[in-house]
Amino acid sequence: CIQFDLQAPEPAADAAHGLLDAPAAIAALDRLYGQAERWLDQLQILERAVDAAETPDEQTAYRFRIGGLWESQLGDMVRAIESYREVLSHDPGHLPTIEALDRIVHGDNEPMAAAQVLAPLYEQLAEWEHLIDVQEVMIAHTEDPETRIERLHLVAQIHERQVGEFDKAFAAYARALALDPQSENTIAQLERLAEVTSEWEKYAQLLSEQAAAVADPLVKVALLGRLAQTLELRLGNVDGAVERYLQILAIDPEHRESIAALDRIFSNSQRWPELVENLQRQIAIT
């Protein structure tokens, strides 16, 4: 039987070091160091307890407590996250550890580090909603535009392929387009989704908003060109297409693709006065 003076925890703890291999001594020192708020000593005891534990569940419990000690008492979130990572490497489904990391993810101290631990775990467990949530946190804390776009594409893919939420996938790609309106990859994904869902009106509205928002004339012309093609070929809105082609010519009077498109539209619809005006543009350019 091992007894320590609970009224004087520090001397009692010091006296127990000769019995460290005994589980009862480890438990007693753990309690006494906690009472004495000797956190580093308690940390050493918990690390010894991991080695002395007889079952994997006991080891998991001690590793989790080590993470909690780093987080709450020692104020070292980086080491806390690393300790929680160690727990999950041995027990990927340990719910208290997952909840602790999720709390850090939605806090102000090292959310990215915690998210990088949880993201592959949630993917492994097919916890798609949780994975999206973690990715959104990572997007919010990412400054590099290219990396943010990559993460937005990943979120869109999860929404589309794993959850079947096409509207949310489209919204994620739309956010990526706002970061880089020239991204051919993003535009291709948006067009593909519009094809799958027949949401050409939504796609056209997005292109219109982006064209109005950008200042670079070359980018504006490219967006207006895509918008004009969508209006004409997908939505049958010929007048809307003509309006966008004319907007392009107001920016670039010699834009040959727009002139050729107007020539085709005016010829097919027998809009002869407008065709004459468009031919005069071609003569002026020549």
N, C-alpha and C positions, 0 to 999 in steps of 0.2 A: 504494500500500500504506500503510495507517494502522496505526501501532504505538503502544501506550501501555505505560508501566511498570507491570506488574501488582504489583510490590513496593511501589509508592507510588500506590495507586489514586486518592486524592483529588487530588493535583497533576495526575495524568494526566487525570482527568476534567475538571478546570478548563481544561486546555489544549485540550480538544477542542471547546469551545463554538463556535469559528469554523467547524466542519465539520458543524454539526447537520443540514444537509440531506442529507448522505450517509448511505445506509442502513448502511454499515459503521461510521460514526461513532456512529449511534444505537445499533447493537447493542453497540459497545464501551462507550459510556457507560452503557448499561443494565447491562452486566456489572460495570463498575467501581463504579457507585453502589451496586449490590447488595453488592459486596464491602466497600465502605466503610460500609454501612448508612446511607447518606444517602437515606432513603426518600422524602422529599418531592422531592428532585432526581430520583430514579428515577421517581417518579410523573409529573413533567413530561416526562421523556424518553418514557415509555410513551404519554402523551397525544399527543406529537408523532409518535410512531411510528404511531398510529392514522391520523393525517392523511397520513402518508407511505407507508402500506401500499399495495401495488399490487393486492391481491386482497381480496375480502370475507372470505375465510377468515383472512387475516393480521390484518385489522381485528378480527375476532371474537376471535382469540387474544390480541391486545393488550388489548382491552376486558376480557376475562376476567381477565387478569393484573392490570389496574388494580383490579378488584373484590377479587382476592385480596390485593393490597397493602393496601387499605383495611381488609380484614377481619383479616389476620394480623399485619401489621407496624405499621399506624397505629392500629389499635384503634378504628376508627370504623365500627360495624356499619351505621348508617343510610346512610352513603355507599357502603359495600360493597354493600348491597342495591340501592341506586339504580344502581350500576355494573352489577350483574348484571341488573337490569331492562333497562338499555340493551343489554346483550348479547342478551337474548331478544327485544327489539323488532326486532333485525336478523336474528337466527337463533333462531327459537322452539324448535328441536329440539336446541340445543347441550347435550349431555348433561352435561359437566362443570359448567356453570352451574346446571343443574337440580339436580344432586347437591349443589352448594354451598348453594343456597337450601334444599334439603330438610334439610341438616345444621343450618342456622340455625333452621328451623322447629321442629326437635326439640331445640333448645338453650334456654338461658335468656336470651339477649340478642337482643331484638327479634324474637321468633318471629312475632308478629302481622304485622309489616311484611313479613316474608318470605312468610308465608302469603298475604297479599293480592296478592303478585306471582304465586305459583304457582297459586292457585285458578282464575283465568280461563284460565291456560295449560292446566291439566289438563282444564278443561271443553272448551276448543278442541280438544285432542288426544283427547278422549273417554277419558281415563285415569280411569275412574270410581273405582276403588279408591284411587288416589292422591288424588283429589279428596275422597273421604270422609275419608281420613286427615288431610288439611289442614283440612277443616272441623271435625273433632273437636278439633284443636289450637286453632282459633279459638274454639270453644265453651268449651274449658277456660280460655281467657284472656279471656273476655267476662263482665263483671260485671252488665250490664244484663239483667234477666230477659226482657224482651220481645225483645231482640236474640238472646239465647240460644234462645228458643223459635223464632224465625224460622230460625235456623241448624239447629236440630233438625228442623224441618219440611223444610228443604232436604235434609238428610241422609236423612230418611225417603223423600223423593221420589226421590232417586238410587237408594237401595236397591230401591225398588219398580219404578220405571219403566226404569232403565238396567241394573240388575244382576239384577232379578227375585228379590230376597231379601225376601220378604214378612215373614218373622219379624223380620228386622233393622229393617225399616220400622216394624213395630208397636212394637218396643222403643224406637225413637227417638221415636215419638209418645207412648209411655208416659212417657218422661223429660220430654217437654214438658208432659204433663198434671200431673206431680208439681210442676212449677214454677208452674202456674196451673190448678188443678182446675176452675175456672169457665169455661175457654176453650171456647166453643161450636165453634170451628173445629177444635181438637184432638180433641174428643169426636166430632165429625162424621167426621173422618178415621179415627179408631179404629173407629167403627161401620161405616164403608164397608169397611175392611180385614177386619173380622170377617165382613161379608157376603160378600166376595170369597172368603175362605179358609174360611168356616164355622167359624171359631175363636171361637164365642160363649162357650165355657167360659173361654178365656183372657181375653176381654173382661170377662166377669162377675167373674173373679178380680181383675182390675186395678181395677175399680170398687169391689169390696169392700175392697181394700187401701187405696185412696185415701180411701174413706169412713171407714175406721178411723183414718187418719192425720190428717185435718183436724180442727181445733178449732172452726172457724166453724160454728155450727149450721145456718145457711142453706145453706152449701155442702154440709154433710153430708147435709141433707135432699134436696138436688138429686141428689147422687150415689146415695143410697139409692133415690130414685124411679126413676132410670135402671136401676139394678141390678134392682129389682123387676120392671120391665117386661121386661127382658132374660130374667130367670129364667122369667117366666110365658109370654111370647110366643115367645121364641126357643128356650128349653131345656125348656119344658113342666114346669118345677119350680114347681108352684103353691104348695106348702108353703113353699118358699124365698121366693117372692114375698110370701106372707102375712106371714112373719117380718119382712121388710124394711119392709112397710107399717106393721106394728105398731111397729117401731123408729122410724119417722118420727112416728107418733102419740105416742110417748113423749117426743119432742122438741117436737112441735107438735100438741097434742091436737085442734086445729081444722083440720088440714090436709085440705081438702075433696077434693083429688084422691085421696088415699090412702083416705079414707072411702068415696068412690064406687067405687074399685077393689075394696075389700074387699066392698062391697055386691054388686057384680057377681059376684065370685068365689064368695062364700058362697051366692048365689042359684043360680048355675049348678051348683054342686056339692052343693046341697041340704044345706048345713051349717047347719041351722036355729038351733041354740043360739048359734053364733057370729054368725049374721045378726042375731038378736035383740039381742045385745050391741052390734053395730055400729049398729043402728037406735037404740038407747038413746044412743049417742054423738051421733047426728044430733039427737035430741030435746033433749039437753043443750045442744048448740050453738044450736038454735033458741030 
